[in-house]
């Protein structure tokens, strides 16, 4: 039985009809094929993050996080690589916030053509993608020509690794939980080296990855890909895949074998296996990394921005996130906003 229109609920509480309706909407629109947009991903997040919510719209779904502050964040904030309203109808961003019971909404990693109307302060940025629609051979040959010898160097290092460490073996989808632990441990070490936020220091993130590792739905399947040299793990990656899209989420490599460039080789092997599974796009995710320049064949334009309602908290959030000239413009044009800001100054500073 479908829930009432715009009723926010926990994704884990969705009914069978809701989940199947969500899947149908994804199947009908190739732009929604990313596994981060699947109901299974939303359900997995809700098991690890109690603030996860989904609004069941008249003709679609919108997943988000609400920690009780009235400010909505993307589902899996800080981890998810894509966000969108799942549906056929266009929903204005302010109306969406209101129907979700929120004063403001932060959007991030939304494909440009899926960004709702009414989002403010929009920033557009590229997300590199490997186009596999022409098959792996076409992709490999194109990268070989464009890489200025880097692909040849990678293959030479592969042969060297086989001579010095052992035969190369690749597993596209492994169920080895020990290797998954290696992925998280190596990523944590790398985050520490970079002085970056360690995702895996949070038990909720570890729980989410464990849950997704055992998820095998067509639209969202946890995929642990492993490159072995002899009996040693040389590189590994955990991500998600749908029937059309493979995502690069947590790539890593054995630091003792880094000189053989196993991470780059792993991505080529993943692309080959993905093409064999009928996947047409390998989404490398936003961010500037050298290996993405070698691998990517095109870019998807993603966006981020805010939706603000004309409520006290919404106006306060708009002011707190605005540059000085933006605040002056807002208060000059909206007397109600000026009055609200005067009383909210201390609250804004606290936020």
N, C-alpha and C positions, 0 to 999 in steps of 0.2 A: 504493500500500500504506500503510495507516494505521500510524503509529508506536505504540510501546508506551504504555500508560496513564501519564499524568503525566510523560512524558519531556520535560524542557525542551530546546528546540532554537532555533536562529535562525529567525525567520519566513521568511527567504529560502530556507531549506532545506525548507520544507513541501512535501509531495507534492501532486499534482493532486487526489487523493481528499480529502486534508485540506482544501484550499482550497475545494473544492466543498461538503464537509460543513459548513464554517464558513458559507458563503453560504446554505446551506439553513436552518441554524439562525436566521440573521438574517431570512430571508424568512418564517419561521414565527412570528416574534414582532415586532410593530410597535415594541415598546419598544427593540429592538436595531437599528433602521433608521438610526441616526446613522452617517455615513460614518467617523467616528473609530473606530468599532468594527469596521470592515471588514478582511478579511485584506489587501487591497491597501494600506491605510494601514500596517498592521504591517510588511509587506514593505518599503515605502518607508522607514520609520523604520530598519529593520535595515540598509539600505544606507548610512545616514548615521551610525548609532550602533551600534557593534559590541556594546554591552552589551544590545541588545534581545533578548528571549527570548520564547518562547511555550510554555506547557505544554499538551500535547495530552492532554486528559482523556478518561475513558471515554466521556463523552457531551458533549463540548464543548471549549472552548479558553480559555486565559487568557494574555493578553499582558502583559509587564512588562519592567522593566529591572533588570539585575543587574550591578553594577560590580565584583563580587568581594568586597564587604564583608559579604555575607550579608543586606543590607537591600534589599528589593525596592521599586522605585519604579514609578509609572505609566509605561506606554509613552509615549515622547515627553514625558517629564516637563518641565513648564514651558511646553509648547506645546499639548498635547492638551486638548480641551475636554470629552471624555467618556471614561469607563473603565467596563468591566463584564466579568463572566464571561460568555462566550458559551456557552450550553448550557441544557438543559432541567432537569437535576438541580441540587439545592441542595447546595453545597459549603461546609462550615464554613471560616471564614477561617483558623483555625490549621492545619487539615488542608491547605488550599490552600497555605499558606506552606511546610509540610513537604514536600509533593509537589513544590514548585518548588525545593527545596533551600535555602530561606531561613530565617532566624531571625526576621524581622519583615517585615511588608508595610505600605506606606503607600498608602492608597486616596485618590483625589481625583476629584471630578466624577463620582461614581457616582450614577445615578438612584436615588431612595430605594427603590423597590420591587425594585431589582436588587442592593442592598447585601447581601453575604453575612452570614450569622449569625456572631456572634463578633467583629465589628469593635468596637473600644473607642474611647472618647473621640470619639464621632460628633458632627460638626457639620453641621447642615442649613442650606442657604442657597438663595435663589431664583436661577433662571437664566431671564431673560425670553425669550419666544417669540412670534413672529407666527403666529397660527393662520390658515392659508389654506384650511382644509377647506371653507369656505363660498364660496370664490372671492375674487379680488382686489377686485372691486367692493364686496363687503360689507365687506372689511377697510378699504379706503380710506374709505368713507363713515363707518365707525365711528371711524376716526382723525380724520377731518375734524371730526366733532362733538365729540370728546373733547379736541382739541388746543388749544382756546381761541385759535384764530386762527393757530397756528403753521403748519398745512398751507397756509392761504391765503397766508401770508407766503412760504413756500417756493415756491409757484407764481408769486408775483409776482417773486421773485428769479430764477426760471428765465427768465421773459420778459425781465427786465432783462439777464441774461447773454446771451441770444440777440441782443438789440439791440446790446450793447456788445462782445461777443466773437465770436459767430457761432452758427449753428444748432446745436441740441442733437442729438446722436446717441448711441445707447446700444447696446453690444454685450454680450450676456449671457455668452458664453463665447469669449474671445479667445485666440489662440495667439501673440500678440505678446510676445516675450521682452523687448523694450525697455520696454514698459509694466510688465512684471513687475519689472524692475530699478528703475523709478520707484517702484513700491509699496514695495520694500524700502528704497530710499534715503529716501523721505519718512517712512517709519515710523522709521527710524534717527534722523532729525533730530528727530522728535517724542519719541522715547524720551530723547534728549539734553536736550530742553527740560524734560521731566518729571523728569529725574534717575533714570530707570528703566533696568532691564536691557535692553540693546540685543540683541534676539534675533539680528539679522542681522550682528552683529559676529563671530558664530561661523560659520565656513565650513561646519560640519556642518548648521546650519539652512538656509543658502543651498542646499546640496546637496539637502536634503530637499524644499524648496519647488520646486526645479527638477525633481526626480523626480516630485513630485505634479502639477506643471503638465501633464505629458504622460500622466498616468494617466487612463484613460477607462472604467473598469469601471462597470457599472450601480450597484454598491453604494458606489463611491468614485470620483468623477470630479473632478479639479482644475478649478476654475472661476475664471477671471480675468474679472471684469466691469468694463467701462470706460464712463465717461461722458465724451463729447467736447463741447467748445464750439468750433465751427469746427474748426480742425485741432489744437487743444490738448487735452491730457488734463486734464479738470477734476477728476475723482475716479476712483478705481479701488479694486478690492477683490479679494483672492485668498482663496478658501475652498474647501470641499469640498461635494459634494452626492451624495446617493443618489437612489433613485427616489422617496423620500418626504420627505427632509429636506435643506434647504440650510443650511449653517452660515456664520455671520459670523465670520471668523477674523482677517484683516488688512485692515480698511478704512482708507482714507487719502484725502487730497485734495491737489490742487495748492495749496501755501500762497499762491501769487500770486493765486488765485481764491477764497480762503476766504470773502470777503465775500458771495459768492453762495450760500452754504450748499450746495455741490455734493454733499457727503457724504450729507446727509439725502435729497436728491433721488435720489442713486444707490441708496439702500436701498429707496425706494419703487419705483423701476424694476426693481430686482432681485426684489422681492416679486411684482411683476406678471408678470415673465418666469417666475419659479419656478412660479406658479400655472398658467401656460400649459403648463408641462412636467409638470403633474400632481403637483407637490410640495405637501404639505399642511401643512408646518411649516417656518418660517424661524427657526432657532435662533440667537439673538443672543449667546449665551454669558454666563457669569456675570460680574458686575462692575457697578459703579455708573457709568453714563454718561448724560448728559442725553438724548441722542438715543434711547436705549433706552426711556426713559419715554414718548417721543412715539410710538414704533413698536409696542411690545409690547402684546399683547392678553391674555396669560396668562403664568404662570410655571411652569416645571418645577422640582421640588424636587430638588436635588443634595446629595450628602453627601461628607464626607471623614472619615478616621479611621485607626486603626492596628489591626493584628493582630500579637500577640506570641506566640511560642512559649516554652515553659518551658526554654530553653537559656540558657547563660551570656550569649551575645550578645543573645538575645531579651530576657532580664531586664535586661541593661544598657541596651538601647535603651528599654525601657519606663521605667526609672528616669530616663534622660537626658531623656525627653520629658514626665515627670510633674511636676506642681506638688509643693511640699514635703509637703502633707498627703497627696497620693497616694502618695508614697514611704513615709511613715510607716504608712499603711494597708496597703500591700503587705508591708512587712517585719514588721509586727505579726501579720499573718494567715498568713504563709508563712515558716517557719524556713529552708527551703531557699533561698528568695529572699534572706533576710537574710544567710545565709552567702555566697551568690554575690556579693551587692552589696559585701560587705566586701572581697573580693578584687579586685573589678572597679572600685573607686572611681577609680583613676588612669586606667583604660581609658575609663571613661565620660566623664571630663573631656576626654580627648583627642578622643573622638567629638563 
